[in-house]
Structure formats: structure tokens, C-alpha cells
Amino acid sequence: WDANRAKSDFLARMSHDIRTPINSIIGLLEIAEHFSTDTEKLRHIRGKCQTVAWYLLSLVDDVLDMSKLESGDVPLVEGAFRLDDLLDQCRDIIAPQAWERGLTFTVEDRLPSEDRALVSSATHLRQILTNLLSNAVKYNRPNGSVTVTAEPVASDDAGVTVCFKVADTGCGMSREFQKRMFEPYIREPAQESAVIGTGLGLPIVKRLTEMLGGSISVVSEVGVGTTFSVLLPFRRDTEGHAAEGGRPAHRR
């Protein structure tokens, strides 16, 4: 029974993660229908679809590691990447959903150029940010806003510690719920009927954040909004492998 429950939990968790990029691809394709003769616009849309598809492929790769995920033995496949490219990819995944709901979506990259070529698990970092941003969109109010900020808080020759903040103007969370928000399947009772979801987004984020050696905190007020802060350490890409404009590497 425990094995079946673990498998069901995993599949539910993956369905939550996969829904976001699929919705983005559908939205981009619908936009493309309105610009069938605009070659430049279609090229731009194809590029965004490709970015989202690569992210979706990285999640499918994780399905192949199911047994390791369930046992807690998740390999951190680290590699060089540019943080500004990764933030652009998150924008491509989330922005169509935000605009569809009339939300203002802003990405603020406050890192100097020399702090953007880093080494870590880009796949897991994307998953952390897109989960938080997806929730920020889902639980927001009409004409509200979502802002993601990346800012260095410590830096030396070996590495950079970055604080990622995801802020929204949504419904907020009660103090009581905040005590249990990282437990699987737990959702704010007031939102149970208003939002469809598994309640797995925040537990996934916390687990991945800790795997990357970081920490997560939250400030939230009912009726005002929520701000999540994720603090993560990175090594510098001293060998120059993170080519500007590079595509996330397929793991297999």
C-alpha cells in the first residue's frame, strides 16, 4: 500500500509541475493563430515555445528518476548556466498565464554581469521559481501583479549567494496556514473550492531548495499578498562554460 501511495503522490506532484508549461505552449500557439502572416512574430513565438518545451523535457527526465526521488536519493545534475537566461525562460513559461488573467508580470534581475555565469542545477532552480510563480498567478486577484526579483546578498571569488523573491498581490495566507504550508496536500481552507490544484507546489519547492543548500521564508497577509524569499548559494562558472544565450542542456 505504501508503495502505491508513494507512486500516486509522485504522479500527482508531476502533474502539477507539467501543467504550467503545457498551458504556456497552448497559449503561445493560440497567439500564433492571430499572426499567421507575421514572420517575425511567429519566429519569436516559436523561440518561446522551444524554451518551454525544453523545460517540459527536463521534467519528463525527472520522471525517469522516480525511484531515486521517492527514496530521497535525487542526483543533483549540476552544470554551468547564465542566470539571466534562466530568468528569461521563467518569464516565457509564466507570462502568458499572467497576461491572460490581466496581471502585471515583472522580472527584476539585479545581479551585475559578472555574477550571472553560475554553476548549480538549473533544472531544479527553474522548477523552484516556476512553482512559486505559478502559485503567485493562481492565487492572485484581477488586475494584480507578480514580481520576481534576483539580487546578490553575498559574493566572493568562489561563488555568489542570491536571494530570489516572488511577490504577489493575491489573497495571502493566514498565520495558521503558514505553520503547515510546506506539508503535502495542505491548502488554505478558504481557497479549497476556488483554486484547482494538488497542494504539492510548496512542499516541492522546499525540498528542492534544501537540496540546493538553500533556505526559504515567507511574509504573507490575508487580503494583501505574499512574498516568498529563496536564498541559494552558487559557484561561479570560472571556466566560461555558460555561453550567453545558451540553451538548457538535455540531461540524457
C-alpha positions as CSV (number, residue, x, y, z in Angstrom):
1,W,0.0,0.0,0.0
2,D,2.8,2.4,0.9
3,A,4.5,1.8,-2.5
4,N,1.2,2.5,-4.3
5,R,0.7,5.6,-2.3
6,A,4.2,6.8,-3.0
7,K,3.7,6.3,-6.7
8,S,0.3,8.2,-6.6
9,D,1.9,11.0,-4.7
10,F,4.7,11.3,-7.2
11,L,2.4,11.3,-10.3
12,A,0.2,13.9,-8.7
13,R,3.3,16.1,-8.0
14,M,4.5,15.8,-11.6
15,S,1.1,16.6,-13.0
16,H,1.2,19.9,-11.0
17,D,4.6,20.7,-12.5
18,I,3.8,19.7,-16.0
19,R,0.5,21.7,-16.2
20,T,2.3,25.0,-16.2
21,P,4.5,24.6,-19.3
22,I,1.7,22.9,-21.2
23,N,-0.6,25.8,-20.6
24,S,2.1,28.2,-21.8
25,I,2.6,26.3,-25.0
26,I,-1.1,26.2,-25.7
27,G,-1.4,29.9,-25.0
28,L,1.5,30.7,-27.3
29,L,0.0,28.6,-30.1
30,E,-3.3,30.4,-29.8
31,I,-1.4,33.7,-30.1
32,A,0.3,32.4,-33.2
33,E,-3.1,31.9,-34.9
34,H,-3.6,35.7,-34.8
35,F,-0.2,36.4,-36.5
36,S,-0.2,33.8,-39.3
37,T,1.4,36.2,-41.8
38,D,3.8,38.0,-39.4
39,T,7.1,36.1,-39.9
40,E,9.0,37.9,-37.2
41,K,6.2,37.5,-34.6
42,L,6.0,33.8,-35.5
43,R,9.7,33.4,-35.1
44,H,9.6,35.0,-31.7
45,I,6.7,32.7,-30.6
46,R,8.5,29.6,-31.9
47,G,11.5,30.6,-29.8
48,K,9.4,30.9,-26.7
49,C,7.6,27.5,-27.4
50,Q,11.1,25.9,-27.7
51,T,12.2,27.3,-24.4
52,V,9.1,26.0,-22.6
53,A,9.4,22.6,-24.4
54,W,12.9,22.2,-23.1
55,Y,11.7,22.9,-19.6
56,L,8.9,20.3,-20.1
57,L,11.5,17.8,-21.3
58,S,13.6,18.4,-18.2
59,L,10.6,17.5,-16.1
60,V,10.0,14.3,-18.1
61,D,13.6,13.4,-17.4
62,D,12.8,13.6,-13.7
63,V,10.0,11.1,-14.2
64,L,12.7,8.6,-15.2
65,D,14.4,9.2,-11.8
66,M,11.2,8.3,-9.9
67,S,12.7,5.7,-7.7
68,K,15.5,8.0,-6.6
69,L,13.1,10.9,-5.9
70,E,10.9,8.7,-3.7
71,S,13.9,7.3,-1.8
72,G,15.3,10.8,-1.3
73,D,18.4,10.0,-3.4
74,V,18.0,12.6,-6.0
75,P,21.0,13.3,-8.2
76,L,21.9,17.0,-8.5
77,V,23.0,17.3,-12.1
78,E,25.0,20.5,-11.9
79,G,26.2,22.5,-14.8
80,A,27.1,26.0,-15.9
81,F,24.3,28.3,-16.9
82,R,23.6,32.0,-17.1
83,L,21.1,33.3,-14.5
84,D,19.7,36.0,-16.8
85,D,18.9,33.3,-19.4
86,L,17.2,31.2,-16.8
87,L,15.1,34.2,-15.6
88,D,14.1,34.8,-19.3
89,Q,13.0,31.2,-19.5
90,C,10.8,31.6,-16.4
91,R,9.3,34.7,-18.0
92,D,8.4,32.7,-21.1
93,I,6.7,30.0,-19.1
94,I,4.7,32.2,-16.7
95,A,4.0,35.5,-18.6
96,P,1.2,34.1,-20.9
97,Q,-0.7,32.9,-17.9
98,A,-0.3,36.2,-16.0
99,W,-1.4,38.3,-19.0
100,E,-4.4,36.0,-19.6
101,R,-5.6,36.9,-16.1
102,G,-4.8,40.6,-16.5
103,L,-1.8,40.6,-14.2
104,T,1.3,42.7,-14.4
105,F,4.3,40.4,-14.5
106,T,7.7,41.8,-13.8
107,V,11.2,40.3,-13.7
108,E,13.9,42.3,-11.9
109,D,17.4,41.0,-12.4
110,R,19.7,43.0,-10.0
111,L,22.8,40.9,-10.5
112,P,25.9,42.5,-12.1
113,S,27.1,40.8,-15.3
114,E,30.0,39.1,-13.5
115,D,27.6,37.3,-11.1
116,R,25.3,35.8,-13.8
117,A,27.5,32.9,-15.0
118,L,27.0,30.3,-12.3
119,V,27.1,26.5,-11.6
120,S,24.2,24.6,-10.0
121,S,21.2,22.5,-11.0
122,A,19.5,24.9,-13.4
123,T,16.6,22.4,-13.8
124,H,15.8,22.4,-10.1
125,L,16.2,26.2,-9.9
126,R,13.7,26.6,-12.8
127,Q,11.3,24.3,-11.0
128,I,11.5,26.2,-7.8
129,L,10.9,29.6,-9.4
130,T,8.1,28.4,-11.8
131,N,6.3,26.6,-9.0
132,L,6.3,29.8,-6.9
133,L,5.4,32.0,-9.8
134,S,2.6,29.6,-10.9
135,N,1.1,29.9,-7.4
136,A,1.5,33.7,-7.4
137,V,-0.6,33.8,-10.6
138,K,-3.1,31.2,-9.5
139,Y,-3.9,32.9,-6.1
140,N,-3.8,36.5,-7.3
141,R,-6.6,39.0,-7.7
142,P,-7.8,40.5,-11.0
143,N,-5.5,43.3,-12.3
144,G,-3.0,42.4,-9.6
145,S,0.8,42.0,-10.0
146,V,3.5,39.3,-9.8
147,T,7.2,40.3,-9.4
148,V,10.2,38.0,-9.3
149,T,13.5,39.6,-8.1
150,A,17.0,38.2,-8.1
151,E,19.6,40.0,-6.0
152,P,23.1,39.1,-4.8
153,V,23.4,39.1,-1.0
154,A,27.0,37.8,-0.7
155,S,29.8,37.4,-3.2
156,D,33.4,36.3,-3.4
157,D,35.8,34.8,-5.9
158,A,34.4,31.3,-5.5
159,G,30.7,31.9,-5.5
160,V,27.5,34.1,-5.2
161,T,24.6,33.8,-2.8
162,V,21.4,35.0,-4.5
163,C,18.1,36.0,-2.9
164,F,15.1,35.3,-5.2
165,K,11.9,37.0,-4.1
166,V,8.5,36.1,-5.6
167,A,5.9,38.7,-4.6
168,D,2.2,38.8,-5.4
169,T,-0.9,40.9,-4.6
170,G,-3.1,37.9,-4.0
171,C,-5.3,36.6,-1.3
172,G,-2.4,36.0,1.1
173,M,-2.2,33.2,3.8
174,S,-3.4,33.1,7.3
175,R,-0.9,32.7,10.1
176,E,-2.4,29.3,11.0
177,F,-1.9,28.0,7.4
178,Q,1.7,29.3,7.2
179,K,2.6,26.9,10.0
180,R,1.6,23.9,7.7
181,M,2.1,25.3,4.2
182,F,5.1,23.0,3.4
183,E,3.1,19.8,4.2
184,P,2.0,17.8,1.2
185,Y,-1.7,18.2,0.1
186,I,-2.3,21.0,2.6
187,R,-4.2,24.1,1.3
188,E,-5.8,27.2,2.8
189,P,-9.3,26.1,3.6
190,A,-10.7,29.4,2.3
191,Q,-9.3,28.6,-1.1
192,E,-10.3,24.9,-1.4
193,S,-13.2,25.5,-3.8
194,A,-11.7,28.5,-5.6
195,V,-8.5,27.0,-7.0
196,I,-7.8,23.6,-8.6
197,G,-4.5,22.0,-7.6
198,T,-2.8,19.3,-5.7
199,G,-1.4,21.3,-2.8
200,L,2.1,20.0,-3.7
201,G,3.8,23.1,-5.1
202,L,5.2,24.4,-1.8
203,P,6.4,21.1,-0.5
204,I,8.3,20.5,-3.8
205,V,9.8,24.0,-3.6
206,K,11.0,23.5,0.0
207,R,12.5,20.1,-0.8
208,L,14.4,21.3,-3.9
209,T,15.6,24.5,-2.1
210,E,17.1,22.4,0.7
211,M,18.7,20.0,-1.9
212,L,20.4,23.0,-3.4
213,G,21.7,24.1,0.0
214,G,19.4,27.0,0.4
215,S,16.5,28.2,2.6
216,I,13.0,29.6,2.1
217,S,10.9,32.0,4.1
218,V,7.6,33.8,3.6
219,V,5.8,37.0,4.6
220,S,2.1,37.0,3.9
221,E,-1.0,38.8,5.0
222,V,-4.6,37.8,4.2
223,G,-6.1,40.2,1.6
224,V,-2.7,41.9,0.9
225,G,-0.4,39.4,-0.7
226,T,2.5,37.0,-0.3
227,T,6.3,37.3,-0.7
228,F,8.5,34.2,-0.8
229,S,12.2,34.6,-0.3
230,V,14.5,31.8,-1.5
231,L,18.2,32.1,-0.6
232,L,20.5,29.9,-2.7
233,P,24.3,29.6,-3.0
234,F,26.0,29.2,-6.4
235,R,29.5,28.5,-7.6
236,R,31.0,30.8,-10.2
237,D,31.5,29.5,-13.8
238,T,35.2,30.1,-13.8
239,E,35.8,28.0,-16.9
240,G,33.4,30.0,-19.1
241,H,31.0,27.1,-20.0
242,A,27.9,29.2,-19.6
243,A,27.7,30.7,-23.1
244,E,25.5,33.8,-23.4
245,G,22.1,32.9,-24.8
246,G,22.8,29.2,-24.2
247,R,20.0,26.6,-24.2
248,P,19.4,24.4,-21.1
249,A,21.2,21.1,-21.7
250,H,19.2,17.9,-22.2
251,R,20.4,15.6,-19.4
252,R,20.5,12.4,-21.3
